[in-house]
Amino acid sequence: MHENIAIMGGTFDPVHYGHLMAAEFAQCEFDLNKVILMLSARPPHKNGESVLNNEHRLEMLKLAAADSKIFEVSTLELDRPGYSYTIDTIRCFQDHYPEKTIYFIMGSDALFSFHTWKKAEQLSTMCRFIVVTRPGYKLEKNHSQYANLPAELWENINFLEVPGFDFSSTDIRNRVRQGKPIKYLVPPEVEQYIKQHGLYKGLEAKDA
C-alpha cells in the first residue's frame, strides 16, 4: 500500500502547541502515515542567533511527541555535520523511501525566503509542500513578495488552514524570561522540563 510521509523541520526552541496542531491537521488532511519532526541542529537562517543546545531541544521534542502514534522525532540533521539544508534532508528521505510520497510542512512566512534556500529551484520539484496558514489568510501568487519564488514551486504546494495561535517560540522564551506563565502554550511535560532545567531565563528577545 502506498504511503505518505511528511517532514516538519524547525529549531523547536521550544516546541509548542502551534507546531503540534499543524502536524496533526496535516496528517488528517493529507492522509499521512507518519509525520517526522526534524530538529535542525545548525539552521543557516539563524546564523548568529542564540539557539538552545541540541540536547534540551531534542528532549522537549521527544516529550511532546511521546503520546502520538503518528509523530516520529528524527535526529538526522543533528547527526549530519555542517548547516541543516532542507534539500539534503529531502534527498536522504528519497533515497531511503523511494516508494513513498514525501511532503514538507512549513509555515506561510517561510515562503518569503524560500528562494534563498539552498538549490531552491531544484528543491521545489523534489517533494510536495504543505504550507500552513491561518483561517482566512489568502496567499496571492502574484504578490510582489513571491516574485522570486521558483515557478515550479506553485505546482507542488498544498495550502492548509489551521486555527492559529498568535504566538511563537520567541514569545514563549520571552514569557519565561519575564516570569510569565506558558501554560496552555506548550505541552505540560515541556512546561515542566523548562521549569526543571531553568531554561530561557535571562535571554534577550530575538525575532523568530
URKAFEN-V734533 format. One record per backbone hydrogen bond with DSSP energy under -0.5 kcal/mol. NH is the residue of the N-H (numbers start at 0). CO is the residue of the C=O. If there is no record, write none. Layout:
nh->NH co->CO
nh->NH co->CO
This chain:
nh->4 co->100
nh->5 co->33
nh->6 co->102
nh->7 co->35
nh->8 co->6
nh->8 co->104
nh->9 co->37
nh->12 co->13
nh->14 co->11
nh->16 co->184
nh->18 co->15
nh->19 co->15
nh->20 co->16
nh->21 co->17
nh->22 co->18
nh->23 co->19
nh->24 co->20
nh->25 co->21
nh->26 co->22
nh->27 co->23
nh->28 co->24
nh->29 co->25
nh->30 co->27
nh->31 co->26
nh->32 co->3
nh->33 co->3
nh->34 co->69
nh->35 co->5
nh->35 co->33
nh->36 co->34
nh->36 co->71
nh->37 co->7
nh->37 co->35
nh->38 co->36
nh->38 co->73
nh->39 co->9
nh->39 co->37
nh->43 co->83
nh->45 co->42
nh->46 co->43
nh->48 co->45
nh->50 co->48
nh->56 co->52
nh->57 co->53
nh->58 co->54
nh->59 co->55
nh->60 co->56
nh->61 co->57
nh->62 co->58
nh->63 co->59
nh->64 co->60
nh->65 co->61
nh->67 co->64
nh->71 co->34
nh->73 co->36
nh->78 co->74
nh->79 co->75
nh->83 co->41
nh->84 co->82
nh->87 co->84
nh->88 co->84
nh->89 co->85
nh->90 co->86
nh->91 co->87
nh->92 co->88
nh->93 co->89
nh->94 co->90
nh->95 co->91
nh->96 co->92
nh->99 co->96
nh->100 co->2
nh->101 co->99
nh->102 co->4
nh->103 co->127
nh->104 co->6
nh->105 co->129
nh->107 co->131
nh->109 co->106
nh->110 co->107
nh->111 co->108
nh->112 co->109
nh->113 co->109
nh->113 co->110
nh->115 co->112
nh->116 co->113
nh->119 co->116
nh->122 co->118
nh->123 co->119
nh->124 co->121
nh->125 co->122
nh->126 co->122
nh->127 co->101
nh->128 co->155
nh->129 co->103
nh->130 co->128
nh->130 co->157
nh->131 co->105
nh->131 co->129
nh->132 co->159
nh->136 co->133
nh->137 co->135
nh->139 co->137
nh->140 co->138
nh->142 co->139
nh->145 co->142
nh->146 co->143
nh->148 co->145
nh->152 co->149
nh->153 co->149
nh->153 co->150
nh->154 co->151
nh->155 co->151
nh->155 co->152
nh->156 co->153
nh->157 co->128
nh->159 co->130
nh->161 co->132
nh->165 co->163
nh->166 co->164
nh->171 co->167
nh->172 co->168
nh->173 co->169
nh->174 co->170
nh->175 co->171
nh->176 co->172
nh->177 co->173
nh->178 co->175
nh->179 co->174
nh->183 co->185
nh->184 co->181
nh->185 co->181
nh->189 co->186
nh->190 co->186
nh->191 co->187
nh->192 co->188
nh->193 co->189
nh->194 co->190
nh->195 co->191
nh->196 co->192
nh->197 co->193
nh->197 co->194
nh->198 co->193
nh->200 co->197
nh->202 co->199
